[in-house]
Amino acid sequence: MLVAHWTFEVAQVDGRTVGDVIGGGPPAVLDGHAEVVPGPAGGALRLDGTGRAVVAAAPRLVLSQLFGFAVAFSVDLTAGPGGEWRGLFYKQVAEHDARGIGIWLYPDEPRLRVQLFTSRGPAFVDSHRRLTPGEWAHVALVVDTGGMFLYLDGELDVAVPLEHPVVTPAGPIHLGAEPGRPGLTGLLADVRVYASALDEEAVRVLAEPG
């Protein structure tokens, strides 16, 4: 079930906020280092390496491993590795609490690391495939009772079982930099959050151009 969707189209922009196209959900609030620009299909969020857009916590954005959940977006790196972990997507367990979900770029190569917070601490997985700066890539993270599954451009890149339950990520969402740390230099588009797991066919359809 799709519970939030930010397309960053002009019609959804109001000053420094971008509405959720589903309606009724919290907007993404852009800081001074983030801006909306044209994207591959609609708009995109451009980030300069320090910028972020923040989505406040809301009941509809409380995600459960029992029911499954998924996060999907398109990304275009406009700079290569910068020597530090750089955030793309970050959702806290609760306000001012631990990371519930984190997706970062490696410091020294354009690969992804995904982290979930479990009852026994962090669990993570690293992408096998590398992203290509200057080219759009589709990223989807699917989590259910069977484990976590990372897809790139509609194809399963890596999957790992989860030995311990995932702590429910109910806090705010940061697109780009998490507090006090660097973030993506590049573009994010078509950001979606699902309160159910997606199967491989659904992910493949999301990754199709246009």
N, C-alpha and C positions, 0 to 999 in steps of 0.2 A: 504494500500500500504506500503510494507516494504521499508524504506528509509535508514536504517543503520543496520548493523549486525556484531558484533564482536564475533568470535568464539574462539579467542586466540589459534589457531592452529599454529604449528611451521612455516608453510609456510607463515603465515601472519606477523611473527615477524621480525623486522629489528632494531636491537639494542634495544633502549628503546621505540620503537613505535610498535603498532599492527594495521594492516590495517583492513579496513572495507571490508568484503568479497564481498559486492555488487559492489564495485569499484567506484572510483570517489569522495568518501566522505572523510572527514578528519580522520586521524588515531587517535587511543587512545595513548596518551603519558604517559608512566609510570614514576612515581617518584622513588626515591631510596628505598622506602618501599613497592614496589609492584613488583611482578614477575610473569612470565608465567610458569605454571606447568601443568602436565596432568590432564584432567578433565573427567567427566563421558562419554562424547562423543566428543573427540577432546581435546581442551585445556581449561584452567581455569586461572583466575586472582587471585593470592593469595595476600591477604592484611593483614598487621600486626596490624591493629588498628589505624595506623596513615597514612597509604599509600593511594594513589589514582592514578587513570588514568584519564586524562583530554582530552576531545574531544572539539576542537575549534568550535565556532559558525559557522554555514554554512546555506545558504538559504534552502537547502533540509531538515534541521533539525528544521525549524520554524514550530511549531505545532499549529493547530487551533481547538478550541472547535467546531466551526461550521461544519467542515468536520470530526471531531472526531480524536482522536489519541490514541496510546497505547504504553506502555513500558512493556517488558517481559524479564525475566532472571531467571536463576537457581542460588540458593544460598545454601551454606553449612557452618553453623556456626561451628567454631572450638574452640570457647570459649563461656561461658555463659555470662549473663548480667554483665556489668562492672560498673554500677552506673551512667553512663552518656548516653545521647542520642548518638547513633552511626549511621553514615550515610551509606546508601547503594547506593542510586541514587539521584543525585541533579542536577537540570537544572535551570539556572537563567533566569529571564525575559530578561535580557540583560547583557552584560559584566559589572561586579561590581554593579549589581542591585539586586533587591529582588529575593527570591526563587520563581521560577515559578512552579517547581515540586520538591517535596522532599519525599524520602522514608527513614525512620529511624527504628532502633530497639529501643524498650523501654529500659530505664535505669535498670529496675528491673525484667524484664521478657522477654522471647523471642517472643514478639509480634511486629507487625509492625504498624507504624503510617505513613499515607500518607497525604501530604498537597499540595494543589493547591493555587495559588494566584489569587484572583478574584478582580473585580472592587471595592469591598467593603472590601478587606483585605483577610486574610487566611481563607480557608475552609479545614477541615481535616476529616479523618475517621480512625478508629483503627480496626485492624484485631480482629476477635473473636478467631480464632485458633492460637495456639502457634507453633512456629517452634521447631524442635528437633535438638539440637546440635549434629553434627556428621552424620546427614542425609541430603541428598539433598532435596530441596523443590523448586517447580516452582512458581514464582510470576508473576502475570500479572495485570497491572493497565490499565483500559479502561476508556476513558473520551469522552463524547459526549454531545449533548444538553440536554439529559435526566438526566445526573448526572455523578458520578464517581463510578466505579465498581472494587472491588478488588477480584481477584481470587487467590486461593492457590491450587496448584496441580490440576489445571483444573476445580475446583469447585468454584462457586461464594461464597465468604466468607461474604462479606458485600457490600451494595450499598446504596448511599445517593443521593438525588437530590441536585442540585446546584441552589441556589436562585439568584445568580448574575453571570454575564459572567466571564469566566476564561480569565485572561490577557495572551496574547500569549507568551508562553515561547520560546524565540528566542536566548537565550544566550548559553554559553558553558555547556557541561555535565561533571559532576564529578562522577566517579565510585569509591565508597568508601568514604573517608573523604572529607567533604566540607572544604573550607578554614577556618583555625583556630579552627576546631572542630575535635573530634575523629571520627573514622569510623569503619567499619566492621573488625573484626578479623575472617577471614575465606576465602571462595572461592566464586567467581562469575563466571558464565559461560553462554554462549549462550545469550548474551545481544542483544536485538532487539528493534528498534524504528520504529513505524508505524505512517504514516501521515493519517490514517483513523482508525475508531473504529473497533474492532474485535468482532464478535459475540461469543456466548458461545461455539459453536462447534469448531470454529477456536482456541480458547484458550485451549479447551480440547485436540486438536491434538498437539498443541505446548507442552503441559505438559506430553505427552506420553514418556516413557523412550526410549532412543536411537534416 
